Amino acid sequence: MTTARSQLIRPDITPYYHCVSRCVRRSYLCGVDNLTGKSYEHRRDWIEQRILSLADVYLIQICSYAVMSNHYHLVVCIDKESALALSDLEVVERWNAEHQLPPIIQRWLAGDIQSESEKEACNQFISEWRERLYSLSWFMRELNYNIAVQANKEDQCTGRFWEGRFKSQALLDEKALLAAMAYVDLNPVRAKMVDTPEKSDFTSIKARLLSLEKGKTTTPSLANFIGYAHHDKAQGIPFQLSDYLELVDWLGRQIRPDKPGYIHDSQPNILTRLSLTQTDCLTLCTDLEKKPRVWVGTTARLHHAKTVLNKKRMVALHIA
């Protein structure tokens, strides 16, 4: 039986999620269709720009992304605390960046609200928008709807563009987060689209490397790497960027019989810091694809999630 989305996405248990959306039609989201020879490469830019623009509006931090030929991956962090801390005006301004405001809110901005019933109506709008600003479902809905409309218009057709609602995996701890991010950033390498991560266009790792080339340690619209000393998940990714790049490079060097692409690499320091062996890390990244579990984490974190959800059993991928 299908599990309700409200039970799959629980910021009170974990803010981190790996999301995937796939096309339903034979025609490609991006890339070149081998059947017709038609190129859809320009659509990669559509979805990358849409991801980044929505990240500037929503309190959904983008940890990693990769746009492939008929699907895309996202690893996100839901920043609920920051959304709740916004002032009413900040909520309205963020929502207005992507949506047309109703007349009553335009009057609220102009200070032209008099009656209590109008004030209550405005408060209801703002409260609803605040919740949506940290809703992963709303973020993915607006992302996919925009791309579907553009693609259908270009293809001169109607109907479903995506095969269904996006799939999500809850990442319960830092090991799961790290594995999911590395898996996503290595997708083009594993698909043998490129030889190395730095050549992977329309990926988060390429965007971060371009920022580094410009002497910047942060990348616009992407979650920041804040290091190991920080434990506030809402503020960024709890790793060093340099160690993460080493890990991605090392994982990419491991030859997988089920994937045609790989690169060459050395052992990174981050594996020791996270008490995660090279073998475990490689297995976990592989299992994220082969075994699409809903919850990913250590036994302790999975037990905590079951307690919060009041479940005796749950579909999960265990990390040692």
Secondary structure, DSSP 8 states (H G I E B T S, - for coil): ----HHHH--TTT-SEEEEEEEBSSSS-SSSB-TTT--B-THHHHHHHHHHHHHHTTSSEEEEEEEE-SSEEEEEEEE-HHHHHHS-HHHHHHHHHTTS---HHHHHHHTT---SHHHHHHHHHHHHHHHHHHT-HHHHHHHHHHHHHHHHHHHHT--S--BSSS-EEEEE-SHHHHHHHHHHHHTHHHHTTS-SSGGG-TTBHHHHHHHHHHTT-SS-TTB--B--SS---GGGSBSS-HHHHHHHHHHHHHS--TT-S--------THHHHTT--HHHHHHHHHHHHHS--SEEEEHHHHHHHHHHHT-S---EEEE-
